[in-house]
Every structure is written in C-alpha cells, then in structure tokens.
Amino acid sequence: MNNFKKVLAVLLAAGILFTGTAFVSGAAPGQNAEHDYTVISPYEDVDWDNWLPLKAALHTHTLASDGADNMDEMVESHYELGFDILAITDHMIVHRGWDKMSQTVPIMNIVKRERNQGRSVSPVTPQRYQEILNGVGRNGRGMLDVPLGVELNGAVPSNSHVNGLFADYGQGLIGVDGDYETPVREVEKLGGVTFLNHLGNFTQAWTKENPNISRKPIYVNKFARIFLDYPSCVAMDINSGTDSHTGYDRILWDEVLQKTIPHGRNVSCITFSDSHGVDQNDRAFTVMMQPENTVEALKTCMETGAYFSISRNAKVEIGPDFTGEGPCPIVTRIDVDQQADKITLTAENYDEITWVSNGEIVAKGETINLDDIADLGCYVRAYLTGPGGICYTQAFVITAPDIEWAKPYVPAVVLDYSRILRAMEQILVRTVLQYSLGFKLLRYILMGV
C-alpha cells in the first residue's frame, strides 16, 4: 500500500508539472466547491461613465507597400467610417504621418505593381491633416494618427508578420521567416510595442483544417515564450481580415493563456481588418477604452489590455459563411463582484454571451458565477455574438488563496527552423556581405536603404 501511495504521489506531481493543473488545498475545482476567488480584470481602471470608447484600426496598408488605395484615400475612408484611431502599417515602411511622403521600398512597388498601378504616394494635405486631427465635420471628434507604424517581417514566405508601433525600427527590413523574436526584441529596446499578426498563416491550422495544430507544443511554447520574455509584445491576433486564416487562432490564444497566466503574464487578443483597400476598412477593429484620445493613452490601453476586439466574421463561433451587417456587439460596462465571485457584462447589439475557460465553453449569459463552474481554469473570457458580428473581451485572471496554479513548463529557447535561418543570415551578413560594395548597392536599389 505504501508503494501504491508513492506511485500515486509521483503521478500527481507529474500531472501538475506538465499540464498546469492547479494544486488546491481542500476541495478541487470541478467539484462545485466554493472558493474565495479574486478576479484580476484588465478593465479594472476603466471609468465606464467618463472614458471614451474609441474605434481603432491598428493594421492598415496603402499602395506604398501592397495596398490598392492611396494614403489620403485610406485616411478619408476611415474618417468617414467613424474611426477615432488609425495606424498605417505598410510592409517594411515606417509611418511618418498621414501628411508625409512614405519612404517606399522599390522591390515592393515592383512586385505589387498590379495593385498600385505605378502610382505615387499621395499623402493628406497639411490643411486637411489638421482638420482630421481636430475633428472638422465630426463635431470635434478628431482621428489620431498613430506614429511609427510598420508591419515587420514584411515579405517572408510564411507571412510570419509582426506589427510595430511607436518605435523607429524596420524601414526596408525584410526579416527572417518564422522569426518573430528578433523584431519584437528590437522594438522593445526602442520603447515601442508590438503585436503578432495572423498566426494561422504560420501554423497553417486553418488551411489544413486541423484545429489540433493550434495545440501543438512547438507553436504554443514558441509564442508563450515571446510573451513571457518581452512585456512590450502586448497581444496576438485572433481574428483578422475575413478570418480566413485565423479561425483556429482562438484555440492558440487559449493554449498560450494557460501557459503564461500561471507565470504572471496575461496576453491580450487583438483584431483588425488588415485592410489593403477602402472596401476592407470596416471588417474588423478594436474599441479602446481611454480617458482621452492621445498617443500616450493609446499606448497605455494596449499595454493594459483595456479594449475589446471586434470582427464581422467568425468562422468557428458563428459560421464560415457569416458576415456581420449593422452595429457590432459591444460591451459598455463590466462589473466584477469580488464578494459574490461574479462578473457581469452590460452590452449592446448582441444575441448571446458565451464564457470560455481553458479553451472550453463554461457558461452563457450576461453574468458568470465562478462558484457554479465545475471546470474553472486560471482565467475566463467572453465573446458576444449578434447580427453585426463578434466581440471578444480580454481574459479575466482567476486566483484564490486555496488554489495555486502550477507553472507549466515553457522552454527557455524554442527551437524551430527560424533559429537556423537567423543564424545563417547573421553569419552570411557578418562574414561576407557587410564588406561587399556590390551587395550594399543592390540593397539600396531593391530596399531603398
């Protein structure tokens, strides 16, 4: 019997180590036991009566890289659609302002000539720029020009793209396929923020119609490691464009959360149109909860996660043929009752609210009572569906004095092909190409740097 107890203890310890299962003093979650839960909300500082719900497009392209429409056309379209915040994030081109000429990358203009038709960049005029900033024609509700936006790893085969904001990094930089780590690290050094784009293009989960690909340790650990190592990498894209490649990225997000939250890092989700033309500008966006519409407030909002992610497409939650029309679901207030262990959402334009924990649906309705959840994990999140589309909240972290969430193993270095490619690139550049005048000339001709 003693040997049996020892074996049982070893198995239990192994389960905690490798699955992240909670160690609980007394009754365990899953047995409807009540705990003195504490909810850590990314929205806890929001003043719902006075803060502004600001509609933001944080990933947008012009014909300067591979868009079909010009700078002034994209700006005017977003202004007409009621956006409050607009980041131009062309591939390999650091944004200097809607009224400034983009420093284009010659090879990108050549490759994407069928879209740009050889046209030159047309920025907003200085007068119109000031009118848009000041909200002329919109009762003083101006639109914020987000500085130094760029899509990094701009032309790599797997579309392993990273968006950078607020840091002058990445002009003319192609990047290395699959290497998210380097641009994230370099932007952080300069005080900017990053978020990871359409990860389904990298994992190929949706293309292969296999949701389990999003649960593979090689991918979950890779992205969990990035978020654990770099606080300035604030979010991962879970639904962008028409959701054609991101349908299973919600699974990946849930898997990453289970890895990072026990280590003290909540990871936000983000949605965006990834617009390449004016006809695509309103298919996904975020609503940022901010006290004012300034660059400083936007950066703080992104760092804290006090925003909602919205899309008109939701291939998994609503259906592959669905496209939302009309007002999108939106949360207007969140109330956390720490004494009663409840979270309540007040919202508009929705039919149903669904709550998720550890990747599984655990409740429906405006209010979730944590004491009623049999299989509660280290977080809950909600999504709202309606005729206009889907709205995702950020994750609410769950703790309790009698629950200790074991810290899942995340390798310090996750080895994949990108590590090999990056090493080869560094060796080639440092030992051969940096001394070649021909290479420098070719780089200038093709990349403009």
SEFILO-423354 format. One line per 3 residues: for each residue x, y, z of N, C-alpha, C. Coordinates in steps of 0.02 Angstrom, whole numbers. Atoms other than C-alpha are relative to their C-alpha. Last residue first. Example, Ala and Ser with C-alpha at 12.3 -4.5 7.8 and 13.67 -1.06 7.14 Angstrom:
<atoms>
-42/-59/-3/684/-53/357/-39/55/37 ~ 45/-59/0/615/-225/390/45/60/0
</atoms>
This chain:
<atoms>
-38/-15/-61/915/2578/-2376/73/-20/-9 ~ 0/-72/-13/799/2590/-2527/38/19/63 ~ 34/-14/-63/760/2405/-2525/-2/73/18
60/40/-11/798/2350/-2703/-40/21/61 ~ 43/-1/59/921/2482/-2764/-66/-34/15 ~ 27/-67/8/997/2511/-2592/-50/4/-57
47/-11/-55/1016/2326/-2561/-32/69/-5 ~ 60/38/16/1097/2303/-2731/-53/11/53 ~ 33/-35/55/1221/2442/-2692/-66/-34/-18
27/-62/-27/1264/2367/-2523/-38/39/-54 ~ 59/18/-39/1285/2195/-2602/-34/63/28 ~ 53/21/45/1401/2264/-2735/-64/-17/36
30/-62/26/1503/2358/-2605/-57/-17/-48 ~ 10/0/72/1532/2192/-2516/-34/64/-22 ~ -60/-30/32/1609/2204/-2342/-9/7/-75
-10/-67/-26/1446/2178/-2249/60/35/-30 ~ 37/-52/35/1404/2034/-2365/13/70/26 ~ -10/-10/72/1538/1911/-2314/-31/65/-25
-64/25/25/1567/1874/-2130/13/16/-73 ~ -58/-22/-39/1435/1974/-2040/67/-20/-29 ~ -7/-73/0/1298/1960/-2170/65/21/34
-11/-24/68/1319/1774/-2206/13/75/0 ~ -67/21/22/1343/1725/-2023/15/29/-69 ~ -49/-38/-38/1192/1827/-1969/71/-17/-22
1/-70/23/1082/1757/-2106/54/41/35 ~ -31/-2/67/1133/1578/-2067/3/71/-26 ~ -72/11/-9/1095/1603/-1882/36/3/-67
-29/-60/-29/925/1679/-1924/75/-7/10 ~ -2/-52/52/882/1535/-2040/32/64/26 ~ -53/19/48/930/1406/-1909/7/54/-54
-64/-8/-35/828/1491/-1774/58/-15/-47 ~ -18/-70/2/682/1509/-1895/66/13/35 ~ -41/-16/58/680/1321/-1922/22/72/-2
35/16/62/621/1288/-1745/43/24/-58 ~ -37/10/62/699/1281/-1573/-47/-17/-57 ~ 40/45/41/606/1355/-1426/33/-5/-69
-11/-11/71/729/1429/-1302/-40/-51/-38 ~ -33/-65/3/689/1447/-1117/15/20/-72 ~ -73/1/12/568/1303/-1136/28/71/-4
-10/-34/64/395/1334/-1060/75/3/-12 ~ -68/-4/29/348/1213/-921/-3/35/-68 ~ -16/48/53/180/1249/-842/70/13/-28
-29/-36/57/179/1348/-679/20/-50/-54 ~ -68/22/15/61/1262/-558/25/35/-63 ~ -7/24/68/-91/1366/-515/72/-18/-13
-65/-20/26/-102/1376/-327/8/-29/-70 ~ -18/27/65/-280/1375/-266/69/26/-19 ~ -8/72/-6/-329/1396/-83/15/-34/-67
-51/18/-50/-299/1584/-78/13/-75/4 ~ 32/13/-65/-394/1607/-242/53/-21/49 ~ -43/26/-53/-348/1669/-417/-43/-13/62
34/26/-59/-439/1698/-582/52/-27/50 ~ -41/49/-37/-369/1807/-723/-36/-18/65 ~ 1/-18/-70/-500/1890/-833/37/-54/39
7/51/-52/-456/1865/-1016/1/32/69 ~ -64/29/-21/-487/2004/-1141/-13/-51/55 ~ -33/-34/-56/-661/2026/-1210/70/-28/8
-38/39/-48/-707/1969/-1385/23/45/57 ~ -41/-42/-43/-844/2047/-1491/33/-44/52 ~ -23/29/-63/-925/1955/-1637/44/50/37
-64/34/-4/-1025/2005/-1791/14/-26/70 ~ -55/-40/26/-1161/2130/-1834/68/-34/3 ~ 6/-9/73/-1308/2009/-1819/59/38/-30
61/-32/20/-1250/1958/-1644/-1/10/-75 ~ 17/8/70/-1115/1867/-1549/-68/33/-14 ~ 69/-18/13/-1030/1913/-1386/-14/-6/-75
11/-29/66/-868/1833/-1327/-75/8/-11 ~ 67/2/29/-811/1806/-1150/2/23/-72 ~ 9/-53/50/-651/1762/-1060/-69/-7/-29
60/4/41/-614/1662/-904/2/57/-49 ~ 29/-59/30/-446/1630/-823/-69/-16/-28 ~ -32/-59/-28/-343/1510/-717/-26/65/-31
-72/-4/6/-461/1367/-752/27/64/30 ~ -27/-67/6/-638/1330/-696/76/-3/-2 ~ -67/8/26/-701/1155/-728/32/68/-13
-32/62/-23/-857/1145/-621/73/-5/-21 ~ -38/30/55/-913/1324/-641/39/-60/26 ~ 41/49/35/-1052/1375/-522/38/-39/-52
14/56/-45/-938/1463/-398/-41/-55/-33 ~ -57/45/0/-874/1572/-541/-11/-61/45 ~ -13/13/-70/-1045/1648/-566/56/-52/4
-30/65/-16/-1046/1716/-743/13/-3/75 ~ -37/8/-63/-1166/1857/-784/28/-71/5 ~ -33/-62/-18/-1228/1915/-955/44/-7/62
38/-53/-32/-1269/1741/-1015/42/59/21 ~ 34/-45/46/-1188/1575/-1057/-35/54/40 ~ 61/-34/-22/-1064/1469/-960/-27/41/-58
19/17/-69/-914/1351/-967/-65/33/22 ~ 58/-40/-19/-865/1343/-1151/-25/-23/68 ~ 65/33/1/-694/1260/-1158/-55/49/20
19/21/66/-525/1333/-1206/-67/-34/-6 ~ -44/54/24/-457/1340/-1030/-23/-29/-66 ~ -57/8/-46/-607/1446/-979/40/-61/-23
-48/53/15/-737/1516/-1101/53/-1/55 ~ -60/-4/-43/-894/1619/-1073/43/-62/-11 ~ -29/66/-15/-1026/1646/-1208/64/9/40
-67/-7/-31/-1138/1798/-1224/23/-68/21 ~ -22/49/-49/-1287/1789/-1343/70/17/25 ~ 51/51/-12/-1394/1898/-1455/19/-47/57
-19/71/-4/-1290/2056/-1459/-62/-44/10 ~ -3/30/68/-1310/2237/-1514/20/-73/0 ~ 49/-18/50/-1271/2314/-1343/11/-41/-63
-20/-5/70/-1181/2263/-1185/-58/19/-44 ~ 55/-38/29/-1178/2256/-996/21/16/-72 ~ -10/-43/58/-1062/2118/-939/-65/35/-18
59/-17/39/-1068/2043/-765/18/48/-56 ~ -18/-50/50/-928/1951/-675/-62/12/-42 ~ 38/-7/62/-970/1858/-515/30/54/-44
-37/37/52/-872/1789/-367/-38/1/-67 ~ 44/52/26/-1004/1853/-243/33/-42/-54 ~ 30/36/-56/-880/1954/-139/-42/-59/-25
-50/43/-31/-770/2004/-287/-30/-41/57 ~ 20/6/-70/-918/2071/-385/46/-50/34 ~ -29/58/-34/-841/2124/-550/-20/3/73
3/-2/-73/-946/2242/-655/26/-65/28 ~ -18/63/-32/-905/2271/-838/-1/11/75 ~ -19/-3/-71/-987/2409/-940/16/-71/24
3/-70/-23/-1025/2454/-1121/18/7/74 ~ 8/-4/-73/-976/2291/-1206/2/73/21 ~ -50/-38/-36/-1000/2293/-1395/-18/1/74
5/7/-73/-1090/2184/-1522/56/39/35 ~ -32/59/-28/-1073/2256/-1697/-14/-5/75 ~ -40/-12/-61/-1196/2379/-1774/29/-65/29
29/-44/-50/-1253/2332/-1950/44/7/61 ~ 23/-62/28/-1200/2181/-2050/-33/42/54 ~ 43/-43/-37/-1098/2031/-1999/-19/63/-37
-31/-66/0/-1028/1909/-2124/-48/48/33 ~ 29/-59/-33/-1069/1726/-2098/42/62/-11 ~ 31/-42/50/-1020/1592/-2223/-30/64/28
-47/-20/53/-894/1502/-2113/-29/47/-52 ~ 5/41/60/-1007/1501/-1960/43/26/-56 ~ 65/-14/33/-1044/1590/-1796/-9/-42/-62
53/-16/-47/-909/1538/-1670/-69/9/-33 ~ 12/55/-47/-791/1448/-1789/-61/15/43 ~ 11/64/35/-792/1558/-1944/-15/-57/48
-18/45/-55/-815/1722/-1851/-14/-71/-23 ~ -5/70/20/-827/1869/-1971/22/-42/59 ~ 62/16/33/-885/2047/-1935/-1/-72/-26
-5/20/71/-745/2065/-1810/-70/-12/-27 ~ 63/9/35/-721/2151/-1642/12/-19/-73 ~ -19/19/68/-584/2154/-1510/-62/-23/-38
39/56/26/-621/2247/-1350/18/-12/-73 ~ 35/-11/63/-503/2360/-1253/-37/-64/-21 ~ 67/-28/-14/-421/2383/-1084/-36/16/-65
52/43/28/-275/2266/-1122/-71/25/11 ~ 42/28/-53/-154/2352/-1003/-53/-48/-26 ~ -41/36/-50/-14/2382/-1128/-42/-32/54
-26/61/30/-130/2425/-1271/40/-41/50 ~ 56/45/11/-225/2549/-1163/23/-66/-30 ~ 19/28/-65/-64/2628/-1103/-56/-51/-8
-53/47/-18/-5/2651/-1283/-16/-33/67 ~ 5/59/43/-171/2728/-1332/52/-52/20 ~ 56/39/-25/-169/2847/-1182/-9/-64/-41
-17/29/-65/5/2908/-1227/-55/-44/27 ~ -48/55/10/-39/2931/-1410/17/-34/66 ~ -70/-22/10/-191/3034/-1364/44/-61/-11
-26/28/62/-379/3010/-1373/68/29/-15 ~ -7/-51/51/-429/3037/-1192/31/-32/-62 ~ 25/-63/-28/-484/2935/-1041/4/57/-50
-52/-48/-18/-466/2776/-1144/-30/63/31 ~ 30/-39/-54/-565/2617/-1178/55/45/29 ~ -46/-15/-54/-505/2557/-1348/-35/42/53
29/-57/-35/-631/2477/-1466/41/11/63 ~ 2/3/-74/-540/2364/-1588/-35/62/27 ~ -30/-58/-33/-567/2333/-1773/2/-13/75
-20/17/-68/-629/2207/-1903/37/60/30 ~ 17/70/-12/-718/2215/-2072/23/-25/68 ~ 44/7/-59/-727/2405/-2079/-16/-73/16
-19/-38/-60/-582/2453/-2192/-41/-14/62 ~ -14/48/-54/-597/2317/-2324/7/34/68 ~ 57/46/-6/-679/2416/-2466/9/-49/58
54/-33/-36/-553/2556/-2440/-60/-45/10 ~ 40/-42/43/-410/2442/-2488/-59/27/38 ~ -41/-18/58/-273/2332/-2416/-39/42/-50
31/-28/60/-352/2318/-2243/52/18/-53 ~ -57/13/45/-276/2204/-2113/-19/26/-69 ~ 20/14/69/-452/2223/-2044/58/-25/-43
-9/-56/45/-401/2210/-1862/-18/-21/-71 ~ 30/11/65/-425/2102/-1708/11/62/-43 ~ 12/-59/42/-322/2091/-1549/-31/-21/-65
15/17/70/-306/1971/-1404/-13/65/-38 ~ 60/-27/31/-217/2012/-1241/-11/-28/-70 ~ -13/-18/70/-93/1901/-1151/-65/24/-32
61/4/39/-95/1891/-960/14/26/-71 ~ 9/-41/60/77/1862/-888/-67/-16/-34 ~ 11/-70/-15/107/1805/-708/-10/45/-60
-66/-33/-6/188/1635/-740/-8/75/11 ~ -32/23/-62/21/1549/-705/69/29/12 ~ 33/-29/-60/-52/1664/-839/30/-27/65
-30/-63/-24/77/1617/-972/-31/26/64 ~ -72/2/-13/47/1434/-1013/25/62/36 ~ -10/51/-52/-143/1426/-996/74/-9/17
21/-26/-65/-152/1591/-1090/12/-51/56 ~ -52/-46/-24/-50/1519/-1234/-18/27/69 ~ -58/41/-19/-170/1373/-1255/56/43/28
17/35/-62/-321/1489/-1254/59/-42/25 ~ 2/-49/-54/-238/1600/-1384/-15/-33/67 ~ -70/-16/-17/-197/1451/-1494/3/50/57
-26/59/-36/-378/1396/-1488/71/13/22 ~ 28/-5/-67/-433/1572/-1535/23/-59/42 ~ -48/-37/-42/-310/1557/-1679/-29/16/69
-21/41/-57/-418/1420/-1754/50/35/45 ~ 57/32/-33/-515/1533/-1871/18/-40/61 ~ -7/-7/-73/-365/1643/-1910/-53/-37/39
-58/37/-23/-331/1605/-2093/6/-1/76 ~ -13/57/44/-496/1653/-2175/59/-42/23 ~ -9/58/-43/-550/1764/-2030/17/-63/-40
63/37/3/-611/1891/-2158/2/-63/42 ~ 25/4/69/-470/2009/-2114/-70/-30/-1 ~ -15/-57/42/-413/1968/-1939/-24/-11/-71
53/-2/50/-469/1858/-1795/12/62/-43 ~ 40/61/-2/-352/1801/-1655/-54/-1/-54 ~ 58/-3/44/-208/1924/-1672/-38/-66/3
-2/43/59/-89/1913/-1526/-66/5/-37 ~ 60/38/21/-59/2049/-1399/15/-47/-57 ~ 60/-8/-41/58/2161/-1300/-57/-46/-18
41/36/49/234/2121/-1355/-68/-10/33 ~ 24/-48/50/309/2256/-1244/-37/-34/-57 ~ 62/-32/-22/320/2132/-1099/-29/48/-52
4/-68/25/450/2030/-1195/-67/32/20 ~ -65/-34/3/514/1867/-1120/-6/75/-15 ~ -33/1/-66/350/1792/-1060/64/40/0
37/-43/-47/257/1847/-1216/31/1/69 ~ -6/-70/21/391/1776/-1331/-36/46/49 ~ -67/-23/-18/399/1613/-1233/10/73/-19
1/-13/-72/210/1590/-1246/68/27/22 ~ 32/-65/-10/227/1612/-1434/-6/16/75 ~ -34/-53/36/355/1474/-1457/-30/68/16
-59/-21/-38/282/1364/-1321/36/58/-34 ~ 22/-29/-64/110/1358/-1403/61/26/39 ~ 29/-65/12/184/1331/-1576/-19/35/65
-50/-40/34/304/1188/-1537/-26/71/-13 ~ -47/-34/-46/182/1122/-1406/50/45/-36 ~ -66/32/1/49/1085/-1539/49/39/45
-16/24/-67/-122/1150/-1485/70/-31/3 ~ -6/-58/-45/-151/1258/-1639/16/-20/72 ~ -65/-32/15/-115/1106/-1747/12/59/46
-50/25/-47/-260/1023/-1657/70/26/-15 ~ -6/-43/-59/-381/1135/-1753/54/-23/48 ~ -18/42/-57/-346/1041/-1916/10/44/62
63/18/-32/-424/1114/-2072/11/-48/58 ~ 2/74/-2/-254/1112/-2159/-63/-26/34 ~ -11/23/69/-275/1295/-2209/-4/-76/-3
63/-6/36/-349/1332/-2037/7/-27/-72 ~ 53/40/-30/-202/1261/-1940/-64/3/-41 ~ 38/34/53/-67/1328/-2057/-58/-42/26
15/69/-22/40/1369/-1904/-34/-41/-54 ~ -62/34/-20/120/1522/-1985/-14/-73/19 ~ -41/4/60/-31/1589/-2080/65/-37/14
21/57/39/-134/1545/-1927/37/-7/-66 ~ -45/57/-14/-29/1669/-1830/-20/-63/-37 ~ 28/59/35/-124/1814/-1911/45/-63/6
54/-1/49/-15/1953/-1836/-17/-70/-26 ~ -13/53/48/87/1962/-1676/-60/-9/-46 ~ 47/54/-6/82/2126/-1580/9/-48/-59
12/43/57/220/2251/-1547/-61/-44/14 ~ 39/60/-15/253/2398/-1433/-9/-39/-65 ~ 63/9/36/385/2533/-1439/-38/-61/24
57/-25/-38/519/2587/-1314/-67/-7/-35 ~ 13/-70/19/669/2572/-1430/-62/28/33 ~ -59/-39/-18/735/2411/-1350/-11/75/-12
2/-11/-72/559/2340/-1361/59/43/22 ~ 49/-53/-13/559/2365/-1550/-3/15/75 ~ -29/-63/22/721/2265/-1562/-49/58/10
-53/-22/-45/656/2120/-1457/26/69/-19 ~ 30/-16/-65/492/2103/-1551/53/28/48 ~ 32/-66/3/584/2116/-1717/-34/20/65
-47/-55/12/703/1974/-1666/-35/68/-6 ~ -37/-21/-60/577/1855/-1586/43/62/-12 ~ 37/-53/-33/452/1840/-1727/43/33/54
-36/-32/-56/575/1740/-1831/-40/60/25 ~ 14/34/-63/466/1624/-1936/33/33/60 ~ 62/38/-4/542/1684/-2100/-6/-36/67
-15/71/10/683/1808/-2072/-64/-40/12 ~ 7/47/-56/660/1995/-2087/18/-71/-21 ~ 42/57/19/627/2104/-2240/-13/-45/59
-23/63/-30/692/2267/-2166/-47/-57/-18 ~ -36/39/49/671/2420/-2277/24/-68/24 ~ 2/-27/67/624/2529/-2128/42/-42/-48
27/45/51/606/2412/-1979/-4/28/-70 ~ -37/61/16/629/2518/-1823/-35/-37/-57 ~ -28/-10/67/578/2693/-1772/45/-59/-16
-73/9/1/472/2642/-1622/24/4/-72 ~ -34/-46/-47/293/2696/-1575/76/-9/1 ~ 25/-68/-7/208/2547/-1660/46/38/48
-34/-42/-48/268/2379/-1726/-30/70/0 ~ 12/-72/6/162/2247/-1810/38/36/55 ~ 5/-34/-65/235/2073/-1827/-14/73/-13
-4/-73/-6/218/1959/-1978/-10/24/71 ~ -11/-4/-72/253/1775/-2003/14/73/18 ~ 38/-57/-26/178/1783/-2178/6/4/76
56/25/-40/250/1609/-2209/-44/55/27 ~ 45/48/31/360/1662/-2356/-61/-20/41 ~ -25/68/-11/436/1822/-2283/-52/-51/-22
7/38/62/393/1990/-2361/24/-72/7 ~ 49/-21/48/362/2112/-2218/-10/-43/-61 ~ -4/63/37/449/2031/-2073/-44/5/-63
-67/28/2/386/2190/-1990/-1/-72/-28 ~ 6/73/-4/225/2281/-2024/68/-30/-15 ~ -33/39/53/254/2463/-1981/-17/-74/9
27/66/13/178/2602/-1876/36/-34/-57 ~ -51/51/11/291/2745/-1824/-29/-70/-5 ~ -67/-8/28/159/2862/-1753/39/-65/-8
-45/39/-42/-28/2832/-1734/71/1/-29 ~ -51/28/45/-125/2974/-1815/52/-36/42 ~ -70/0/-21/-275/3004/-1701/44/-34/-52
-28/67/9/-444/3048/-1777/75/2/12 ~ -56/9/46/-534/3202/-1714/21/-73/-4 ~ -27/67/-17/-706/3210/-1635/54/-16/-51
-61/-3/-40/-734/3399/-1646/29/-67/20 ~ 14/-31/-65/-915/3387/-1702/61/-1/46 ~ 20/54/-46/-871/3267/-1842/-9/27/70
53/40/30/-857/3387/-1991/-24/-57/43 ~ 43/-42/41/-690/3451/-1929/-51/-44/-36 ~ 69/24/4/-625/3329/-1799/-47/45/-38
44/-42/-41/-465/3420/-1749/-74/-19/-4 ~ -23/3/-70/-344/3287/-1812/-48/37/47 ~ 16/68/-24/-446/3274/-1971/21/-9/72
73/6/-6/-444/3462/-2000/-19/-68/28 ~ 20/-35/-61/-257/3470/-1963/-76/-5/11 ~ -28/38/-57/-221/3339/-2095/-21/31/66
48/53/-15/-337/3427/-2217/24/-42/59 ~ 62/-30/-25/-231/3584/-2207/-50/-55/20 ~ -9/-26/-68/-66/3489/-2221/-64/30/30
-27/-68/0/-129/3392/-2372/7/25/71 ~ 51/-50/-15/-153/3206/-2346/32/69/-1 ~ 18/-11/-71/-20/3100/-2428/-57/50/7
33/-65/-6/-22/3042/-2610/-20/10/73 ~ 36/-10/-63/103/2901/-2639/-28/71/2 ~ -40/-25/-55/149/2882/-2821/-43/9/62
16/-66/-27/50/2774/-2941/48/19/57 ~ -54/-48/11/131/2631/-3036/-12/69/28 ~ 5/-29/67/-31/2536/-3048/53/53/-14
-12/-72/-4/-27/2512/-2859/-2/35/-68 ~ 44/-35/-47/-111/2343/-2861/10/75/-4 ~ 68/11/24/-36/2262/-3017/-51/33/46
19/-51/50/129/2345/-2969/-72/-10/-25 ~ 71/-14/-9/143/2239/-2812/-27/52/-50 ~ 36/63/-8/311/2158/-2854/-76/12/2
-4/38/62/383/2321/-2921/-43/-63/4 ~ 39/-34/52/324/2429/-2777/-1/-39/-65 ~ 71/10/-16/388/2301/-2652/-44/34/-52
18/68/20/559/2297/-2736/-74/-14/14 ~ 6/10/72/573/2487/-2726/-24/-70/-21 ~ -50/52/13/535/2504/-2540/-6/-21/-73
19/65/28/441/2667/-2513/60/-46/-9 ~ -63/21/29/489/2808/-2396/-10/-71/-27 ~ -29/62/-25/311/2868/-2369/66/-14/-35
-14/50/52/276/3050/-2409/32/-62/31 ~ -69/8/21/211/3143/-2256/5/-53/-56 ~ -17/-56/44/37/3210/-2220/71/-3/-25
45/1/58/-29/3046/-2148/17/55/-51 ~ 56/-48/-4/123/3041/-2035/-41/-4/-63 ~ -23/-65/-26/295/2960/-2027/-56/51/8
47/-54/12/247/2776/-2050/23/65/34 ~ 17/-32/-63/394/2656/-2053/-42/63/-14 ~ -1/-73/6/392/2558/-2215/-23/31/65
-70/-24/4/440/2372/-2215/5/76/-6 ~ -55/48/-5/260/2320/-2254/67/36/-8 ~ -22/31/62/139/2463/-2226/59/-46/12
-53/48/-15/68/2494/-2054/21/-37/-63 ~ -22/25/65/-43/2648/-2060/62/-44/13 ~ -71/14/9/-117/2664/-1886/12/-26/-70
-21/35/61/-287/2747/-1870/76/-6/-1 ~ -71/14/-2/-380/2799/-1712/19/-38/-63 ~ -32/-51/-43/-553/2876/-1694/76/-5/-1
-57/22/-40/-637/2781/-1836/29/59/39 ~ 5/-14/-72/-807/2844/-1888/56/-26/42 ~ 28/58/-34/-822/2766/-2060/-3/8/75
72/4/17/-796/2936/-2143/-34/-57/37 ~ 32/-58/-32/-629/2958/-2054/-75/-2/-11 ~ 6/15/-71/-577/2782/-2103/-34/57/37
48/55/-9/-615/2819/-2285/-10/-16/73 ~ 67/-28/7/-526/2988/-2280/-53/-54/10 ~ 13/-43/-58/-367/2908/-2212/-71/27/-4
10/43/-59/-370/2767/-2339/-16/41/62 ~ 62/37/8/-395/2886/-2485/-16/-44/61 ~ 55/-46/-13/-259/3005/-2425/-67/-35/-6
0/-23/-69/-133/2863/-2412/-61/44/15 ~ -53/-46/-21/-176/2786/-2580/-9/21/73 ~ 21/-70/-3/-278/2633/-2622/53/42/34
29/-20/64/-238/2456/-2682/-16/75/-2 ~ 71/-17/1/-121/2410/-2541/-23/23/-68 ~ 38/47/41/44/2318/-2560/-75/13/2
-27/68/-1/178/2438/-2498/-41/-45/-45 ~ -72/-7/-13/155/2624/-2530/33/-68/6 ~ -37/22/59/-14/2573/-2605/76/11/8
12/-44/56/-83/2588/-2429/39/-27/-60 ~ -50/-8/53/-98/2464/-2286/-22/50/-53 ~ 28/-26/62/-189/2457/-2119/56/13/-50
-39/38/50/-162/2368/-1952/-31/17/-69 ~ -71/2/-19/-214/2464/-1796/43/-40/-49 ~ -27/44/52/-388/2521/-1847/76/1/9
-69/-3/23/-466/2593/-1689/14/-51/-55 ~ -5/49/53/-640/2640/-1630/67/6/-35 ~ -30/-26/61/-627/2736/-1467/10/-56/-51
-8/61/40/-743/2701/-1321/22/19/-70 ~ 23/1/69/-708/2857/-1217/9/-69/-31 ~ -51/16/50/-695/2861/-1028/-31/-8/-68
-35/-58/27/-824/2953/-923/53/-16/-53 ~ 45/-57/8/-959/2835/-860/34/58/-37 ~ 49/14/52/-863/2673/-884/-46/60/-13
57/-40/-25/-712/2735/-788/-54/-3/-53 ~ 43/-37/46/-591/2596/-836/-56/36/37 ~ -10/-72/-7/-461/2551/-705/-46/41/-45
15/-23/-67/-520/2371/-681/8/76/9 ~ 43/-60/5/-532/2335/-867/-11/34/68 ~ -37/-51/37/-387/2211/-873/-38/65/-7
30/-22/63/-481/2119/-735/45/50/-36 ~ -45/-54/21/-400/2019/-596/-21/19/-71 ~ -1/-11/73/-541/1918/-519/46/59/-14
-16/-69/17/-513/1854/-342/6/4/-76 ~ -34/-20/61/-599/1693/-292/16/75/-1 ~ -1/-73/-6/-640/1645/-114/40/27/-59
-65/-27/-19/-680/1468/-162/-7/75/6 ~ -7/-72/2/-843/1373/-171/69/20/25 ~ -17/-29/-64/-837/1189/-214/7/75/-7
49/-50/-20/-930/1134/-371/13/28/70 ~ 44/34/-47/-819/979/-385/-51/49/30 ~ 29/57/34/-725/1032/-541/-47/-38/45
47/-23/51/-608/1145/-446/-26/-60/-39 ~ -29/-24/62/-528/1048/-303/-53/29/-46 ~ 34/25/59/-589/1029/-124/28/33/-63
72/14/-9/-462/1064/13/-29/-26/-65 ~ 9/21/-69/-295/1146/-30/-74/-9/13 ~ 53/-31/-40/-286/1151/-218/1/-29/70
-4/32/-65/-139/1121/-334/-48/36/46 ~ -7/-36/-63/-197/1180/-503/12/-48/57 ~ 58/9/-43/-164/1083/-662/12/34/67
19/-64/-29/-26/1159/-770/-62/-6/43 ~ 65/-22/26/-18/1004/-880/-21/67/28 ~ 4/-3/73/165/956/-867/-66/24/-27
-57/-31/34/210/993/-687/-13/11/-74 ~ -2/-71/-15/40/960/-608/54/35/-40 ~ 58/-31/32/22/793/-695/0/75/11
-14/-5/71/197/744/-645/-57/34/-37 ~ -50/-54/9/160/783/-463/17/10/-73 ~ 34/-63/-11/2/677/-469/48/59/-11
43/-13/58/95/532/-548/-36/67/7 ~ -44/-17/56/231/541/-416/-42/18/-61 ~ -27/-67/-13/103/545/-274/43/24/-58
54/-48/11/10/396/-346/24/72/9 ~ 11/-4/72/172/297/-358/-53/52/-17 ~ -57/-35/28/212/337/-177/-8/10/-76
7/-71/-16/38/291/-120/57/40/-30 ~ 54/-26/41/50/124/-212/-9/75/12 ~ -27/-9/68/218/90/-132/-52/30/-47
-43/-57/-2/143/120/40/30/14/-69 ~ 42/-61/0/0/0/0/43/63/0
</atoms>
